[in-house]
Amino acid sequence: MRKFVLSLAVLALVASPVFAGKYNKKVDVGQKAPDFSGIPAVEGSKQTSLSLGDLKEDVVVVVFLANHCPVVGQYDDRIVDLVGDYKGKSVKLVGLSVSLQDTDKLPAIKDYIKDKGLNYAYGSDESQEVGKAYGATNTPQFFVLDKDRVIRYMGALDDNTNEGKVTKTYVRDAIDALLAGKTVEVSETRPVGCGIGYNR
């Protein structure tokens, strides 16, 4: 009987990913964040590129976005406010689109930044490899990384798509905890928003 139970445990371990969160099948909190580099991006009116290794801030927030997604639209102002509130602190937020729709590629991102007044770098990864590496399934979906680029939080920005009904601010709480050298209390939530379509 003991051998049978042990065999089941081994099978369960083999069948599931080595790193997997409650809502993420690819990565888990406490794991080193997947690296990325040379992602074409726009910041303000300037074309640039995004590389995780180039970011020197103590806290980095990576958020997967898609212009066409109405839920992203509901969060645009909140993300802008988040970036503004941490201006002057060692916090950097970067947006990434892995959508292959024309509305979500770099030329459209440039117009979207101007129309929405976005105050952060927003890139397009048409290879979709970054999204796959992070196990991103929805837009918007957030990953908060510490100074060693370990994932300390992943999931939703807050607990309600309706800003007026928000009671919990997961990403803000994670940032504040990391800046204060404390443990992030809520480290994973279910991401909400539009599903990301991947090419196989």
C-alpha positions in Angstrom: 0.0 0.0 0.0 2.8 2.4 0.9 4.5 1.7 -2.5 1.2 2.5 -4.3 0.8 5.8 -2.5 4.4 6.7 -3.2 3.9 5.9 -6.8 0.9 8.1 -7.0 2.8 11.0 -5.5 5.7 10.5 -8.0 3.2 10.4 -10.9 1.5 13.6 -9.6 4.9 15.3 -9.5 5.8 14.2 -13.0 2.5 15.1 -14.4 2.5 18.7 -13.1 5.0 21.4 -14.0 8.0 21.9 -11.7 7.1 25.5 -11.4 3.4 26.3 -11.3 1.3 28.6 -9.3 -2.3 28.2 -8.3 -3.6 30.1 -11.4 -0.4 29.9 -13.5 0.7 26.7 -15.3 4.1 28.0 -16.2 5.7 30.0 -13.3 5.3 30.4 -9.6 5.9 33.0 -7.0 9.5 32.7 -5.7 10.8 31.7 -9.1 13.2 33.8 -11.0 11.3 35.8 -13.6 11.9 34.7 -17.3 14.3 37.1 -19.0 13.5 39.1 -22.1 15.5 41.4 -24.3 15.3 43.6 -27.3 11.5 43.9 -27.4 10.5 46.8 -29.7 8.6 49.3 -27.6 7.4 52.9 -27.4 7.8 55.2 -24.5 6.1 58.6 -24.9 6.8 59.5 -28.5 10.1 57.7 -28.6 10.7 54.2 -30.1 12.9 52.1 -27.8 13.3 48.5 -26.8 12.7 46.6 -23.6 15.2 44.3 -21.9 14.6 43.0 -18.3 18.4 43.2 -17.6 18.5 46.9 -18.4 16.0 47.8 -15.7 17.8 48.9 -12.6 14.9 49.7 -10.3 14.3 47.7 -7.1 10.8 46.7 -8.2 9.7 45.9 -11.7 6.1 45.4 -12.7 5.6 43.6 -16.0 2.0 43.8 -17.3 0.6 42.0 -20.3 -1.8 44.2 -22.3 -3.8 44.3 -25.5 -5.3 47.5 -26.9 -8.4 45.7 -28.3 -9.3 44.3 -24.8 -12.1 46.3 -23.2 -10.9 45.2 -19.7 -7.5 46.7 -20.4 -9.4 49.9 -21.2 -11.1 49.8 -17.8 -7.7 49.6 -16.2 -5.8 52.2 -18.3 -6.3 55.1 -16.0 -5.5 53.0 -12.9 -2.2 51.8 -14.4 -1.3 55.4 -15.3 -2.1 56.5 -11.8 0.0 53.6 -10.4 3.0 54.7 -12.4 2.5 58.3 -11.4 2.2 57.5 -7.7 5.6 55.8 -7.7 7.4 58.4 -9.7 10.7 59.2 -8.0 10.8 55.8 -6.3 12.7 52.8 -7.4 9.8 51.2 -9.3 9.4 50.6 -13.1 6.3 49.4 -14.9 6.6 48.0 -18.4 3.7 46.9 -20.7 4.0 44.0 -23.1 1.6 42.9 -25.9 1.9 39.4 -27.3 -1.3 39.7 -29.3 -1.0 39.3 -33.1 -3.9 41.5 -33.9 -3.0 44.6 -35.8 -4.6 46.8 -33.2 -2.1 45.4 -30.6 1.2 45.7 -32.6 3.8 48.5 -32.4 2.3 51.0 -34.8 -1.0 50.8 -33.1 0.6 50.9 -29.7 2.3 54.3 -30.6 -1.2 55.8 -31.3 -2.7 54.1 -28.2 -0.1 55.7 -26.0 -0.8 59.1 -27.4 -4.6 58.7 -27.2 -4.6 57.3 -23.6 -1.7 59.4 -22.2 0.2 56.3 -21.1 3.3 57.1 -19.0 5.2 53.9 -19.3 7.1 51.9 -21.9 4.8 49.5 -23.9 6.3 46.9 -26.2 5.2 44.3 -28.7 6.5 40.8 -28.8 5.1 39.2 -32.0 7.1 36.0 -31.3 4.8 35.6 -28.2 7.7 33.9 -26.4 7.7 36.3 -23.5 4.0 35.7 -22.8 4.5 31.9 -23.0 7.5 32.0 -20.7 5.5 33.9 -18.1 2.4 31.8 -18.5 0.4 34.9 -19.3 -3.2 34.0 -20.1 -5.1 37.3 -19.8 -4.9 41.0 -20.4 -4.2 42.8 -18.2 -2.0 40.4 -16.1 0.6 41.6 -13.7 3.9 40.3 -12.4 5.7 42.1 -9.6 9.4 41.4 -9.5 11.9 42.2 -6.7 15.4 43.6 -7.1 16.7 40.1 -7.8 14.0 39.7 -10.4 12.2 37.0 -8.5 8.4 36.9 -8.9 6.8 38.1 -5.7 3.2 38.7 -7.0 1.3 37.7 -10.1 -2.3 38.1 -11.1 -4.8 41.0 -11.1 -4.2 44.6 -10.4 -7.0 44.7 -7.8 -10.2 42.9 -6.8 -12.7 44.6 -9.1 -12.9 45.7 -12.8 -15.2 48.5 -11.5 -12.8 51.0 -10.0 -15.5 52.3 -7.7 -15.9 48.9 -6.1 -12.2 48.1 -5.5 -11.4 47.1 -1.9 -8.0 45.3 -2.4 -5.1 46.7 -4.3 -2.9 43.7 -4.8 -0.2 45.2 -7.0 0.2 48.3 -4.9 0.4 46.3 -1.8 3.1 44.1 -3.3 5.1 47.1 -4.4 4.8 48.7 -1.0 5.9 45.6 0.8 8.9 45.1 -1.4 10.0 48.7 -1.0 9.7 48.4 2.7 11.7 45.1 2.7 8.6 43.1 3.9 7.0 39.9 2.7 4.2 40.2 0.1 1.1 38.9 1.9 -1.1 38.2 -1.1 1.3 36.7 -3.7 -1.1 35.3 -6.3 -4.6 36.1 -7.5 -6.6 34.9 -10.5 -5.9 37.1 -13.5 -9.0 38.7 -15.1 -9.6 40.1 -18.5 -9.4 39.0 -22.2 -7.8 35.7 -23.0 -4.5 35.7 -24.9 -4.5 33.8 -28.1 -1.3 31.9 -28.8 -0.1 30.4 -32.1 1.0 26.9 -31.4 
